[in-house]
């Protein structure tokens, strides 16, 4: 399980760097086009929006796996080590349940609905289901990372 955990983290890291790099290039191209070429490209704004969606949601899954997500842990750190470990296990279970219900089931339903309706983005013509697919994918990653953290990081 550790090898899968490490591999997934590495793949996600690379993917996040690629998405962020494409986002920066896209925005630079948009600025260059507007102010130097005096021409506005319609796809740049849409691509930036989609890249930011993927970057944010996939980044949340990545940070959950690394246990570096935003947390208010003042009260947790006041507990004795045994209480802290039990509370962290409860938190991992709650995060996995949230990811399953909201991201996998709800996000999967969103993807299915948008694909079934044939919705495409106006400028790029990308199926919106492909854009929204990151929600259930990240939900599955969060569930995996929560299970891993539950089993391997009980401190």
FENTA-V87385 format. One record per pair of residues at least 24 apart in sequence whose ideal C-beta (glycine too) atoms are under 10 Angstrom apart, sorted by the first residue. I is the first residue (numbers start at 1). J is the second residue. D is the distance in Angstrom with one decimal. If there is no record, write none. Layout:
# FENTA-V87385
((I & J & D) (I & J & D))
This chain:
# FENTA-V87385
((1 & 144 & 9.1) (1 & 147 & 8.5) (1 & 148 & 6.2) (1 & 151 & 7.3) (1 & 152 & 7.6) (2 & 148 & 8.2) (2 & 152 & 7.4) (4 & 144 & 7.9) (4 & 148 & 8.3) (5 & 65 & 7.3) (5 & 144 & 7.9) (5 & 145 & 7.5) (5 & 147 & 9.9) (5 & 148 & 5.1) (5 & 149 & 9.3) (5 & 152 & 8.0) (8 & 61 & 9.3) (8 & 62 & 9.0) (8 & 65 & 7.1) (8 & 141 & 6.8) (8 & 144 & 7.1) (8 & 145 & 8.0) (8 & 148 & 9.1) (9 & 62 & 7.0) (9 & 65 & 5.9) (9 & 66 & 7.0) (9 & 141 & 9.7) (9 & 145 & 8.7) (11 & 62 & 9.9) (11 & 141 & 10.0) (12 & 58 & 6.4) (12 & 59 & 8.5) (12 & 61 & 7.0) (12 & 62 & 4.7) (12 & 63 & 9.9) (12 & 65 & 7.5) (12 & 66 & 9.6) (12 & 138 & 9.3) (12 & 141 & 7.3) (12 & 145 & 9.9) (13 & 62 & 7.1) (13 & 66 & 9.7) (15 & 54 & 8.4) (15 & 55 & 9.4) (15 & 58 & 6.7) (15 & 59 & 9.9) (15 & 62 & 8.9) (16 & 54 & 8.8) (16 & 55 & 6.5) (16 & 58 & 6.2) (16 & 59 & 6.0) (16 & 61 & 9.9) (16 & 62 & 6.4) (18 & 51 & 9.8) (19 & 50 & 9.5) (19 & 51 & 5.4) (19 & 52 & 8.8) (19 & 53 & 9.8) (19 & 54 & 5.5) (19 & 55 & 5.0) (19 & 56 & 9.9) (19 & 58 & 7.4) (19 & 59 & 8.9) (19 & 134 & 9.9) (20 & 51 & 7.9) (20 & 52 & 9.6) (20 & 54 & 9.8) (20 & 55 & 6.0) (20 & 59 & 9.1) (21 & 51 & 9.7) (22 & 47 & 7.7) (22 & 48 & 9.3) (22 & 51 & 5.9) (22 & 54 & 9.7) (22 & 55 & 9.5) (23 & 47 & 8.0) (23 & 48 & 6.0) (23 & 49 & 9.8) (23 & 50 & 9.3) (23 & 51 & 4.1) (23 & 52 & 6.6) (23 & 54 & 9.1) (23 & 55 & 6.6) (24 & 48 & 9.7) (24 & 51 & 9.4) (25 & 51 & 9.9) (26 & 50 & 9.7) (26 & 51 & 6.7) (27 & 51 & 9.3) (41 & 123 & 8.7) (42 & 122 & 8.0) (42 & 123 & 4.3) (42 & 124 & 8.5) (43 & 121 & 9.0) (43 & 122 & 9.8) (43 & 123 & 4.7) (43 & 124 & 5.1) (43 & 125 & 9.4) (43 & 126 & 9.6) (44 & 123 & 8.5) (44 & 124 & 9.8) (45 & 123 & 7.5) (46 & 121 & 5.6) (46 & 122 & 7.3) (46 & 123 & 4.3) (46 & 124 & 5.4) (46 & 125 & 9.8) (46 & 126 & 8.2) (46 & 131 & 9.6) (47 & 121 & 9.2) (47 & 123 & 8.2) (47 & 124 & 6.6) (47 & 126 & 9.0) (49 & 121 & 8.9) (49 & 123 & 9.9) (49 & 131 & 8.8) (50 & 121 & 7.4) (50 & 124 & 7.9) (50 & 126 & 7.2) (50 & 128 & 9.2) (50 & 130 & 9.0) (50 & 131 & 5.1) (50 & 132 & 9.8) (50 & 134 & 9.3) (51 & 131 & 9.8) (53 & 131 & 6.4) (53 & 132 & 8.1) (53 & 134 & 6.7) (53 & 135 & 8.8) (54 & 131 & 7.7) (54 & 133 & 9.3) (54 & 134 & 5.0) (54 & 135 & 9.9) (54 & 137 & 9.6) (54 & 138 & 9.1) (55 & 134 & 9.3) (56 & 134 & 9.0) (56 & 138 & 9.5) (57 & 103 & 8.3) (57 & 107 & 8.9) (57 & 132 & 9.4) (57 & 134 & 5.0) (57 & 135 & 6.1) (57 & 137 & 8.5) (57 & 138 & 4.8) (57 & 139 & 9.0) (57 & 141 & 9.8) (57 & 142 & 9.9) (58 & 134 & 5.8) (58 & 135 & 9.8) (58 & 137 & 7.7) (58 & 138 & 5.6) (58 & 141 & 7.9) (59 & 138 & 8.9) (60 & 99 & 9.8) (60 & 103 & 9.5) (60 & 138 & 6.5) (60 & 141 & 9.3) (60 & 142 & 7.6) (61 & 99 & 8.4) (61 & 103 & 8.8) (61 & 134 & 8.9) (61 & 137 & 8.0) (61 & 138 & 4.0) (61 & 139 & 7.8) (61 & 140 & 8.5) (61 & 141 & 4.0) (61 & 142 & 5.1) (61 & 143 & 9.5) (61 & 144 & 9.0) (61 & 145 & 7.0) (62 & 138 & 8.7) (62 & 141 & 7.8) (62 & 142 & 9.6) (62 & 145 & 8.6) (63 & 142 & 9.8) (63 & 145 & 9.4) (64 & 92 & 9.4) (64 & 95 & 6.7) (64 & 96 & 9.8) (64 & 99 & 8.3) (64 & 138 & 8.8) (64 & 141 & 7.8) (64 & 142 & 5.0) (64 & 143 & 9.7) (64 & 144 & 9.7) (64 & 145 & 5.2) (64 & 146 & 7.1) (64 & 149 & 8.3) (65 & 141 & 6.9) (65 & 142 & 7.8) (65 & 144 & 7.8) (65 & 145 & 3.5) (65 & 146 & 8.7) (65 & 148 & 7.3) (65 & 149 & 7.7) (66 & 145 & 8.2) (66 & 149 & 9.5) (67 & 92 & 9.4) (67 & 145 & 8.4) (67 & 149 & 6.2) (67 & 153 & 6.8) (69 & 95 & 8.8) (69 & 142 & 9.6) (81 & 154 & 9.8) (81 & 155 & 7.2) (82 & 154 & 10.0) (84 & 154 & 9.5) (84 & 155 & 7.7) (85 & 153 & 9.1) (85 & 154 & 4.8) (85 & 155 & 6.2) (86 & 154 & 8.9) (88 & 149 & 7.8) (88 & 150 & 8.3) (88 & 153 & 7.6) (88 & 154 & 7.2) (88 & 155 & 8.1) (89 & 146 & 9.8) (89 & 149 & 8.8) (89 & 150 & 5.6) (89 & 151 & 9.5) (89 & 153 & 9.6) (89 & 154 & 6.9) (90 & 150 & 9.7) (91 & 146 & 8.8) (91 & 149 & 9.2) (91 & 150 & 9.4) (92 & 142 & 10.0) (92 & 143 & 10.0) (92 & 145 & 8.7) (92 & 146 & 4.5) (92 & 147 & 7.8) (92 & 148 & 9.1) (92 & 149 & 5.3) (92 & 150 & 4.3) (92 & 151 & 9.2) (92 & 153 & 8.7) (92 & 154 & 9.7) (93 & 146 & 7.3) (93 & 147 & 9.4) (93 & 150 & 6.9) (94 & 146 & 8.8) (95 & 142 & 6.3) (95 & 143 & 8.5) (95 & 145 & 8.6) (95 & 146 & 5.0) (95 & 149 & 8.8) (95 & 150 & 9.6) (96 & 139 & 9.4) (96 & 142 & 7.0) (96 & 143 & 4.9) (96 & 144 & 8.9) (96 & 145 & 8.7) (96 & 146 & 3.9) (96 & 147 & 6.6) (96 & 149 & 9.5) (96 & 150 & 7.8) (97 & 143 & 9.0) (97 & 146 & 8.9) (98 & 139 & 8.7) (98 & 142 & 8.1) (98 & 143 & 9.6) (98 & 146 & 9.4) (99 & 135 & 9.9) (99 & 136 & 9.3) (99 & 138 & 7.8) (99 & 139 & 4.3) (99 & 140 & 7.7) (99 & 141 & 8.3) (99 & 142 & 3.9) (99 & 143 & 5.1) (99 & 144 & 9.4) (99 & 145 & 9.1) (99 & 146 & 7.1) (100 & 136 & 9.9) (100 & 139 & 6.8) (100 & 140 & 8.8) (100 & 142 & 8.7) (100 & 143 & 6.0) (100 & 146 & 9.6) (101 & 139 & 8.9) (102 & 135 & 8.7) (102 & 136 & 10.0) (102 & 139 & 7.3) (103 & 134 & 9.6) (103 & 135 & 5.4) (103 & 136 & 6.0) (103 & 137 & 8.8) (103 & 138 & 6.2) (103 & 139 & 2.7) (103 & 140 & 8.0) (103 & 141 & 9.3) (103 & 142 & 6.8) (103 & 143 & 8.6) (104 & 135 & 8.3) (104 & 136 & 4.9) (104 & 137 & 9.0) (104 & 138 & 9.2) (104 & 139 & 4.0) (104 & 140 & 6.1) (104 & 142 & 8.9) (104 & 143 & 7.2) (105 & 136 & 8.1) (105 & 139 & 8.3) (106 & 135 & 7.7) (106 & 136 & 8.4) (106 & 139 & 8.5) (107 & 132 & 6.7) (107 & 133 & 8.1) (107 & 134 & 8.2) (107 & 135 & 3.1) (107 & 136 & 4.1) (107 & 137 & 8.3) (107 & 138 & 8.0) (107 & 139 & 5.9) (107 & 140 & 9.7) (108 & 132 & 9.4) (108 & 133 & 8.9) (108 & 135 & 7.9) (108 & 136 & 4.4) (108 & 137 & 9.7) (108 & 139 & 8.2) (108 & 140 & 9.6) (109 & 135 & 9.9) (109 & 136 & 8.9) (110 & 135 & 6.6) (110 & 136 & 8.3) (111 & 135 & 7.2) (111 & 136 & 6.3) (111 & 137 & 9.4) (112 & 136 & 9.6))
